[in-house]
């Protein structure tokens, strides 16, 4: 009996040591993507213009890192808040913690080197070495052409400085507080395809725009459902009701299979018009969306057309989606 107790005690001790060792590894050894690169960006006018375009209309960095007016459908930016940060992504919205977009203006980033910004955007590791939650889709940004990331960095350096010291610190719930350290990945980036190859280039732009992050349904752990890429149906809780992303696959019944390229492009360009409000303020509308239509409306027709070409090339997935359910209807159904 005593021998058995000693064996159990040894086993228990080994288990405790393994747990402590694993916990220490996750917290102390990770993330491990290496030091920030030595990088100094000497921007010219073409690079700044490219960065402005990408940050506002493709990667839409300025969308999440500014204040949005959620009283209007689509949540357009509040003028004068570009890059100030503070937009929340919280537990109430389905995230495994509460995360807040950081200040991208020189008021905050003047203390960061170009290499530190590059590492944060492409690998998900902040200036002080802590892991970022991928609500900023750095796993996508790490695959794009480094020259495009450098252009964005050059552009955000030109934003008007805005002091915004009240942004709360982001915080992950357990076990995401441990898992988050395993997500950052070191990457060499990719190469922007020739726009003449519209399918390959469309996939590049779509990845840069992170369309799949919202238009792919996920399980209760936030993982993409296998075989459902871009099939829509991911849910987002908003005050007026529940929003669900649309099916972007070329299924003729439930996706964009019957859309022409002209109709696809026009759908985005319509959001640039002053009367685009779907059909009014959220308080009085029967529709809401988190899609930053106004920002994507500034994407040029070549890039939008390339996205369309890529979407038409993927496998159709039948997935009927009710894109919005008003809160009143949800309450009545309970």
C-alpha positions as CSV (number, residue, x, y, z in Angstrom):
1,X,0.0,0.0,0.0
2,X,2.8,2.4,0.9
3,X,4.6,1.6,-2.4
4,X,1.4,2.3,-4.3
5,X,1.0,5.6,-2.5
6,X,4.6,6.6,-3.3
7,X,4.0,5.8,-7.0
8,X,0.9,7.9,-7.0
9,X,2.7,10.7,-5.3
10,X,5.5,10.6,-7.9
11,X,3.0,10.5,-10.8
12,X,1.1,13.5,-9.3
13,X,4.4,15.3,-8.9
14,X,5.3,14.7,-12.5
15,X,1.9,15.9,-13.6
16,X,2.3,19.1,-11.6
17,X,5.7,19.7,-13.0
18,X,4.4,19.2,-16.6
19,X,1.6,21.6,-16.0
20,X,3.9,24.2,-14.5
21,X,6.4,23.7,-17.3
22,X,3.7,24.0,-20.0
23,X,2.2,27.1,-18.3
24,X,5.7,28.7,-18.1
25,X,6.4,27.8,-21.7
26,X,3.2,29.4,-22.9
27,X,3.7,32.5,-20.8
28,X,7.5,33.0,-21.0
29,X,8.8,31.4,-24.2
30,X,5.9,32.4,-26.4
31,X,5.3,34.3,-28.7
32,X,8.5,33.6,-30.4
33,X,8.7,35.4,-33.8
34,X,12.1,37.0,-33.3
35,X,13.1,40.6,-32.9
36,X,11.5,43.4,-34.8
37,X,13.4,43.9,-38.1
38,X,15.8,46.7,-38.7
39,X,13.7,48.8,-41.0
40,X,13.6,52.5,-42.0
41,X,11.0,53.5,-44.6
42,X,11.9,56.4,-46.8
43,X,8.5,57.1,-48.4
44,X,7.9,58.8,-51.7
45,X,4.6,60.2,-53.0
46,X,3.7,56.9,-54.8
47,X,4.3,54.8,-51.7
48,X,2.2,57.2,-49.6
49,X,-0.6,57.1,-52.1
50,X,-0.5,53.3,-52.1
51,X,-0.5,53.2,-48.3
52,X,-3.5,55.6,-48.1
53,X,-5.4,53.5,-50.5
54,X,-4.7,50.2,-48.8
55,X,-5.3,51.5,-45.3
56,X,-8.6,53.1,-46.1
57,X,-10.1,50.9,-48.8
58,X,-8.6,47.4,-48.8
59,X,-7.1,46.4,-45.4
60,X,-9.4,49.2,-44.0
61,X,-7.1,49.7,-41.0
62,X,-8.6,53.1,-40.5
63,X,-12.0,51.6,-40.2
64,X,-11.3,49.6,-36.9
65,X,-8.8,52.2,-35.6
66,X,-11.2,55.2,-35.7
67,X,-14.5,56.1,-34.2
68,X,-17.5,54.9,-36.1
69,X,-21.0,56.4,-36.1
70,X,-23.2,53.4,-35.3
71,X,-26.3,55.5,-35.5
72,X,-26.0,55.3,-39.2
73,X,-26.1,51.9,-41.0
74,X,-22.6,50.7,-41.9
75,X,-21.0,52.7,-39.1
76,X,-19.2,55.3,-41.2
77,X,-16.2,57.0,-39.6
78,X,-16.7,60.1,-37.5
79,X,-14.7,62.8,-39.3
80,X,-11.6,63.9,-37.4
81,X,-11.1,60.6,-35.6
82,X,-9.0,58.8,-38.1
83,X,-6.6,56.4,-36.4
84,X,-7.4,57.5,-32.8
85,X,-8.3,54.0,-31.7
86,X,-10.6,52.8,-29.0
87,X,-13.1,50.7,-31.0
88,X,-14.2,47.8,-28.8
89,X,-14.4,44.1,-29.6
90,X,-15.9,42.6,-26.5
91,X,-17.2,39.5,-24.8
92,X,-20.7,40.8,-25.5
93,X,-19.9,40.6,-29.2
94,X,-18.7,37.0,-28.9
95,X,-15.0,37.5,-28.4
96,X,-13.0,35.5,-25.8
97,X,-12.1,38.6,-23.9
98,X,-12.3,42.4,-24.5
99,X,-10.1,44.0,-27.1
100,X,-9.6,47.6,-28.1
101,X,-8.1,49.0,-31.2
102,X,-5.0,51.0,-30.6
103,X,-4.1,54.5,-31.5
104,X,-2.4,54.5,-34.9
105,X,-1.6,58.2,-35.0
106,X,1.9,59.6,-34.4
107,X,0.7,60.6,-30.9
108,X,1.1,56.9,-30.0
109,X,3.3,55.4,-32.8
110,X,6.0,58.0,-32.7
111,X,7.6,55.8,-30.0
112,X,7.6,52.8,-32.3
113,X,10.2,52.0,-35.0
114,X,9.1,51.1,-38.5
115,X,10.3,47.5,-37.8
116,X,8.2,47.3,-34.6
117,X,5.1,48.4,-36.5
118,X,5.9,45.9,-39.3
119,X,6.3,43.0,-36.8
120,X,3.0,43.9,-35.1
121,X,1.1,44.0,-38.3
122,X,2.5,40.9,-39.9
123,X,3.2,38.6,-36.9
124,X,0.9,39.8,-34.1
125,X,3.6,40.7,-31.6
126,X,3.5,44.2,-30.0
127,X,6.4,46.5,-29.3
128,X,6.8,45.1,-25.8
129,X,6.7,41.5,-27.0
130,X,3.1,40.5,-26.0
131,X,0.8,38.7,-28.4
132,X,-2.0,40.5,-30.1
133,X,-5.5,38.9,-30.5
134,X,-6.1,38.4,-34.3
135,X,-9.2,40.6,-34.4
136,X,-6.6,42.5,-36.4
137,X,-6.0,39.7,-39.1
138,X,-2.3,39.7,-38.9
139,X,-2.2,36.1,-40.1
140,X,-3.5,37.5,-43.4
141,X,-1.3,40.5,-43.5
142,X,1.7,38.3,-42.9
143,X,1.1,36.6,-46.3
144,X,0.9,39.8,-48.4
145,X,3.7,41.7,-50.2
146,X,6.0,43.4,-47.6
147,X,6.1,46.4,-49.9
148,X,2.3,46.9,-49.3
149,X,2.7,46.7,-45.6
150,X,5.6,49.2,-45.7
151,X,3.3,51.5,-47.7
152,X,0.7,51.4,-45.0
153,X,3.3,52.1,-42.3
154,X,4.5,55.1,-44.3
155,X,0.9,56.4,-44.6
156,X,-0.1,56.0,-40.9
157,X,3.0,58.0,-40.0
158,X,1.3,61.0,-41.8
159,X,-2.0,60.8,-39.8
160,X,-2.9,63.8,-37.7
161,X,-1.7,63.2,-34.1
162,X,-4.6,62.5,-31.8
163,X,-4.1,62.0,-28.0
164,X,-6.4,59.2,-26.8
165,X,-5.0,58.0,-23.4
166,X,-8.4,56.5,-22.3
167,X,-8.2,53.3,-24.5
168,X,-8.5,50.3,-22.1
169,X,-6.0,47.6,-22.1
170,X,-7.1,44.5,-24.0
171,X,-7.7,41.4,-21.9
172,X,-8.2,37.7,-22.9
173,X,-10.3,35.3,-20.9
174,X,-8.9,31.9,-19.9
175,X,-7.9,29.7,-21.8
176,X,-7.4,32.3,-24.6
177,X,-5.0,34.1,-22.2
178,X,-2.7,31.1,-22.8
179,X,-3.7,30.2,-26.4
180,X,-3.1,33.7,-27.6
181,X,0.6,33.3,-27.2
182,X,0.6,30.4,-29.7
183,X,-1.0,32.3,-32.5
184,X,1.7,34.8,-33.7
185,X,3.7,33.3,-36.6
186,X,6.9,34.4,-38.1
187,X,6.5,35.0,-41.9
188,X,8.5,36.2,-44.9
189,X,5.4,37.6,-46.6
190,X,4.4,37.0,-50.2
191,X,4.4,38.6,-53.6
192,X,1.6,40.7,-55.1
193,X,0.5,38.9,-58.3
194,X,0.3,40.6,-61.6
195,X,-3.2,42.2,-61.9
196,X,-3.4,40.7,-65.4
197,X,-4.0,37.4,-63.7
198,X,-7.4,38.4,-62.3
199,X,-8.1,35.3,-60.3
200,X,-4.7,35.2,-58.5
201,X,-4.7,38.9,-58.0
202,X,-8.3,38.8,-56.8
203,X,-7.4,36.2,-54.2
204,X,-4.6,38.5,-53.0
205,X,-6.9,41.5,-52.7
206,X,-9.6,39.4,-50.9
207,X,-7.0,38.1,-48.5
208,X,-5.7,41.6,-47.8
209,X,-9.2,42.7,-47.2
210,X,-9.8,39.7,-44.9
211,X,-13.2,39.0,-46.4
212,X,-13.0,35.4,-45.2
213,X,-12.8,36.6,-41.6
214,X,-16.4,37.7,-41.6
215,X,-17.9,35.7,-44.5
216,X,-16.8,32.2,-43.1
217,X,-19.0,30.7,-40.3
218,X,-17.3,29.6,-37.2
219,X,-17.9,27.0,-34.4
220,X,-18.5,27.9,-30.8
221,X,-14.7,28.1,-30.3
222,X,-14.3,30.7,-33.1
223,X,-12.7,28.2,-35.5
224,X,-13.8,28.3,-39.2
225,X,-16.2,25.5,-40.1
226,X,-14.5,23.1,-42.5
227,X,-15.7,23.2,-46.1
228,X,-17.6,26.5,-45.5
229,X,-15.0,29.1,-46.6
230,X,-16.8,32.3,-47.7
231,X,-20.2,30.6,-47.5
232,X,-21.5,33.3,-45.1
233,X,-23.6,32.9,-42.0
234,X,-21.2,34.2,-39.3
235,X,-23.3,36.1,-36.7
236,X,-22.7,39.5,-35.2
237,X,-24.8,40.9,-32.4
238,X,-25.7,44.5,-32.8
239,X,-28.2,46.7,-30.8
240,X,-30.9,46.6,-33.6
241,X,-30.6,42.8,-34.0
242,X,-28.4,40.0,-35.3
243,X,-26.4,40.4,-38.5
244,X,-25.2,37.5,-40.5
245,X,-22.6,37.7,-43.3
246,X,-23.7,36.9,-46.8
247,X,-22.7,33.9,-48.9
248,X,-20.0,35.0,-51.3
249,X,-19.5,31.7,-53.1
250,X,-20.9,31.4,-56.7
251,X,-23.9,29.3,-55.7
252,X,-26.8,30.4,-57.9
253,X,-29.5,30.0,-55.3
254,X,-27.8,31.3,-52.1
255,X,-24.6,33.0,-53.2
256,X,-23.4,35.4,-56.0
257,X,-23.7,32.9,-58.8
258,X,-26.2,35.0,-60.7
259,X,-24.4,38.3,-60.1
260,X,-22.6,40.0,-63.0
261,X,-19.2,41.7,-62.5
262,X,-20.9,45.0,-63.2
263,X,-23.5,44.4,-60.5
264,X,-20.9,43.3,-58.0
265,X,-18.8,46.5,-58.5
266,X,-21.9,48.7,-58.5
267,X,-23.0,47.3,-55.2
268,X,-19.8,48.6,-53.6
269,X,-19.8,51.9,-55.5
270,X,-23.3,52.7,-54.4
271,X,-22.0,53.1,-50.8
272,X,-20.0,56.2,-51.9
273,X,-23.3,58.1,-52.6
274,X,-24.6,60.5,-50.1
275,X,-28.0,58.8,-49.9
276,X,-26.5,55.4,-49.0
277,X,-28.0,54.6,-45.7
278,X,-29.9,51.3,-46.1
279,X,-32.5,53.0,-45.7
280,X,-31.9,55.3,-42.7
281,X,-30.6,55.5,-39.2
282,X,-30.3,52.3,-37.2
283,X,-32.8,53.4,-34.6
284,X,-35.5,53.5,-37.3
285,X,-34.3,51.0,-39.8
286,X,-35.1,47.3,-40.2
287,X,-31.6,46.6,-41.3
288,X,-28.1,46.8,-39.8
289,X,-24.6,45.8,-40.9
290,X,-21.1,45.9,-39.6
291,X,-19.7,45.9,-43.2
292,X,-17.7,49.1,-43.7
293,X,-19.4,49.8,-47.1
294,X,-18.3,53.4,-47.3
295,X,-14.7,52.5,-47.0
296,X,-14.8,49.6,-49.4
297,X,-16.6,51.8,-51.9
298,X,-13.3,53.5,-52.4
299,X,-11.7,50.4,-53.7
300,X,-10.9,50.8,-57.4
301,X,-12.8,48.9,-60.0
302,X,-9.8,46.8,-61.1
303,X,-9.5,45.4,-57.5
304,X,-13.2,44.9,-57.0
305,X,-13.4,43.2,-60.4
306,X,-10.5,40.9,-59.5
307,X,-12.2,39.9,-56.2
308,X,-15.3,39.0,-58.3
309,X,-13.2,36.9,-60.7
310,X,-11.7,35.0,-57.8
311,X,-15.0,34.4,-56.1
312,X,-16.5,33.1,-59.3
313,X,-13.6,30.6,-59.5
314,X,-14.2,28.9,-56.1
315,X,-16.5,26.0,-55.4
316,X,-20.2,27.0,-54.9
317,X,-21.5,26.2,-51.4
318,X,-25.3,26.1,-50.9
319,X,-25.9,28.1,-47.7
320,X,-29.0,30.2,-47.4
321,X,-28.5,33.1,-45.0
322,X,-30.9,35.5,-43.4
323,X,-28.6,38.5,-43.2
324,X,-30.5,40.4,-40.5
325,X,-33.1,39.6,-37.8
326,X,-34.5,42.6,-36.0
327,X,-34.2,42.5,-32.2
328,X,-38.0,42.8,-31.9
329,X,-38.5,39.7,-33.9
330,X,-35.9,37.8,-31.9
331,X,-37.6,38.7,-28.7
332,X,-41.0,37.7,-30.0
333,X,-39.7,34.3,-30.9
334,X,-38.5,33.5,-27.4
